[in-house]
């Protein structure tokens, strides 16, 4: 949450690490307990609520990461990429949400290889409303304008990724894809890599864990139960967005085969979270090796 463990995560062998979500001002998040294990389903429920120490502390920690220092040595052939994930404060009215995202974007832009715009956490009231047609279009518009100004200021163009929920229906996913194409493709319709999409966040659906301990806890469900839901969204996004549009697949990856399946559904990159809790650091190498073996031919 506070970008404290970038070097440690990098040492596990990740090619890309994403940290956050950060908000402009520090906030405690939701009351504890707010994380629950459902081992029978290889799942977690969390209602953390964007707990973090605020943008200034976040940027300080990013700056302290040794792997991000100028001239840092590494045995890697390709430097580890760093994604910085931004959100809005819980006390910020939803109609003013864009202001928080703009503040965070301006702060993280010089330090990021990409920026994730988190509009799909179920643990901040009304946040998922930003995925609707008009709200998403308005948010992408102001963020695109600010990004253009930041690109001129810093001399580099950083891609922005919208993180969406697995609970959108097909019509809603199609609408998101249409909006992304308007901002993420050039005049010929080819992807310009200005925008991408992360599919998906946690789910509110409890059908896969009904009757289990903690299944009725408020929050977002992650892990194995979201695997197929996220895959379905990825497949539709790839069909709607066409080849070349950047998609990061996440949700229920607990093995190398799961990671390969995400790529086969249309993802360009995969992320793990709950799988790391249940499988441990060895999952990183399993996923990397499985993807390399499956697609190196």
C-alpha positions, 0 to 999 in steps of 0.5 A: 500500500505504501510502496515499502517493499519494492526491492523485496518483491523485485528480489522474488523475480517479478518482472513488474511490480505494482504498488498502492493504491495511494490517495492524496491524503493519508487515511486509516481504511476500514475498521479491523478485522478487514481481511479474511482467509477462505482456505477451502476456496483458496480465496480471500475477502478484504475490505481494506478501504485504501488504507495508506499513509498518503501521497507524500509518504508513498513517493518518499518510499518509491524514491528510496527503492534501491532498484529505482536509483540512477545507475543501480546495478542488476543482473536483469537483462530488462529492468523491473517495471514499476506500476503506481496505483492511484485512487480517491480518498473516502471522504472525497465526494464522488463528483470530485473524484477526478480531483484526487486522481489528478493530484495523484497522477501529477505526483506519481508520474515522474516515478512510474513505468505505468499508472493504474487508475483504480475505479473498481475497489468495492471498499470505497463507497460509490467508487465503482460508479466511475465505470459508468459511461459518462463518468468514465468518459469524463475521467479519461478525458481529464486524465488524458489532458493532465497526462499530456501536460505531464509528458511535455513537462517530464519528457516521457509518455507514461501509459495509464491503465484503468482497473475494472471490476469482474462484476460488469455484465457484457454490455457494461464491458462493451461500453468500457471497451468503447470508451477505452478505444476512443482514448487509446487508439489513433486515427486509424484505429490501431492502439496507441498504448496511451491507455490500457486496462487491468481485468479484474479487481475483486468480486462481490459475488459470493456464489462460489463460497456460499456456506463457508466461514467468512463468506458473508463478510463485507468486502471484495472476494479474490483468489480461485473464485474470481478466476473464470469471471476475470477470464471472461472479462479478458476474453471479451475485452480482447475481442472488443479492443482488438489485437495490440491493446494492452490488457493486464490479467489478474484474478485467481492465478494459483499456478503456472497453468493459470497464468498461461490461461490468462495469456491465452484469454488475451492478456499481455501481462499477468498479476498475482496477489492471493496466489502469493498468499497461498502458494508463496514466492515459488509461484512467481518462478512457476508463472514466469517459466510456464509462460515462457515455455508456452509462448517461446516457440 
